[in-house]
């Protein structure tokens, strides 16, 4: 539960944001919440991509060029 001081700081932040944008404090609060959610999602996406890059292993080629090729059945002795 936030303290009264934290509530007032949040309200002031929303109020000033609303004044800058020309919107109501409620709309400003919703925009700030959406912006925070986008920032969290972006950070989580970056973490996920970094983890994926770290654990990703390059695939092994199916046929190696150095492997001896067997002759077709008609050319065998």
C-alpha positions in Angstrom: 0.0 0.0 0.0 1.6 3.3 -1.1 2.0 6.0 1.5 0.1 9.3 1.1 3.3 11.0 -0.1 3.7 8.4 -2.8 0.1 8.8 -3.9 0.6 12.6 -4.1 3.8 12.3 -6.1 2.1 10.0 -8.5 -0.9 12.4 -8.8 1.5 15.3 -9.4 3.3 13.3 -12.1 0.1 12.4 -13.8 -1.2 16.0 -13.5 1.9 17.5 -15.0 1.9 15.0 -17.8 -1.7 15.8 -18.5 -1.0 19.5 -18.6 1.8 19.0 -21.2 -0.4 16.8 -23.4 -3.6 18.7 -22.9 -5.5 15.7 -21.4 -7.1 14.9 -18.1 -5.2 13.5 -15.2 -7.0 10.2 -15.6 -6.1 9.9 -19.2 -2.6 10.8 -18.3 -2.5 8.1 -15.7 -3.7 5.5 -18.3 -1.1 6.7 -20.8 1.7 6.4 -18.2 0.5 2.9 -17.3 0.5 1.9 -20.9 3.9 3.4 -21.4 5.3 1.5 -18.4 3.8 -1.7 -19.7 5.4 -1.2 -23.1 8.7 -0.5 -21.4 8.4 -3.7 -19.4 7.4 -5.7 -22.5 10.4 -4.3 -24.4 12.8 -5.2 -21.6 11.4 -8.7 -21.3 11.6 -9.1 -25.1 15.2 -8.0 -25.1 16.0 -10.5 -22.2 14.3 -13.3 -24.1 16.2 -12.5 -27.3 19.5 -12.4 -25.4 18.8 -15.7 -23.7 17.8 -17.3 -27.0 21.0 -16.0 -28.7 23.1 -17.4 -25.8 21.5 -20.9 -25.9 21.2 -21.1 -29.7 23.5 -23.7 -31.3 24.4 -23.6 -35.0 22.9 -26.6 -36.9 25.3 -29.3 -38.1 25.5 -29.7 -41.8 23.8 -32.8 -43.1 26.4 -33.7 -45.7 30.0 -32.9 -45.2 32.0 -32.1 -48.3 35.0 -34.2 -47.1 33.0 -37.4 -46.8 33.8 -40.0 -49.5 30.9 -40.4 -51.9 30.0 -44.0 -52.7 29.7 -44.9 -56.3 26.4 -45.6 -57.9 25.3 -49.3 -57.7 26.1 -49.9 -61.4 29.7 -48.7 -61.0 30.5 -51.0 -58.1 32.6 -54.2 -58.6 
